[in-house]
Amino acid sequence: MLKAIIQLFSESFLKSKSDWVGGQVLPKSRISLDTSIKTYTAPSDGWIVFWGLPADVLEANVTSGGSVLLSSSVPKYESQGFAVSVYLPVAKGQKVNLLGNEAPNILQCWFAPTAGSS
């Protein structure tokens, strides 16, 4: 009986708060970071963004406990002034690594904590 009441309450709550729940993953602010970073540890759940004009392949990954959880790469572009972005979701404590031998021309880098992060 108690289990059924709890289940009914949780289903009712989630239905009434579905917009709120979905919005918890959206960015709530933007924290500018040093564009020369190679590794960054997320202080909370959020997104990290690299934006620039890559001179070489722009590649980044997210790791936890030494395992790669997610990676993204953008190839080198020959077009003048063509900017690219890499957006990576990251959980609190996970490391984001900017890879490659040549430093890509990162013009902006930022971390955006999610609305649901503490």
Buried (B, 14 or more C-beta within 10 A) or exposed (E): EEEEEEEEEEEEEEEEEEEEEEEEBEBEEBEEBEBEBEEBEBEBBBBBBBBBBBEEBBBBBBBEEEEEBBBBEBEEBEEEEEEBEBEBBBBBEBBBBBEBEEEBEBEBBBBBBBBBBE
